[in-house]
Amino acid sequence: MIVSARLKFFTLDPQTGKINSTFGKDGILDLRTSDVMGNFPDGFLGGNAMPAMYQNIVIIGSRGQEAQPTAPAAMSAASISSAARQCGS
């Protein structure tokens, strides 16, 4: 599992090393959703630490830009088995 700086979450197939296309949408789960970004759809919100894992849930922290109006930092979680977001903000 990998989380990019722009909060795109994806997993790799351990056999091939390629993006697992069955995870999320075309292999990617975008954590910058409208419920997280609010009135700042183009605002900065990026990952700030390695994800943590509990059972089949991945917990991902983020940070927003402090110098300009932007989305607040958010904590997200996603299910590894279903690629569904569990919570946000």
C-alpha positions, 0 to 999 in steps of 0.5 A: 500500500502506498499513499501519495503526497496528494492523498491518492491511495493505491496498492501494489500486486506483490506478484507483478509490482504493478498497481492493483487495478481491482482496488478503488477506481482503476487501482486508486482511491482518491482521499481528497473527496468533496466531503473532506475538501469542502469549499476548497476543492483545489486547496492543498491537502497532502499526506504527512506521515506513513499510514498505520494499519489496524486489522484491514483498515489503513489510517492516513493522516494529512495536513493542509496549507496554513498560509492560505484558505484551504481544506482543514487537515483530515484523518482518513481511513480505508478498508483494504478489502473493499477500498471503501473510505471508512471516515474522513475529516 
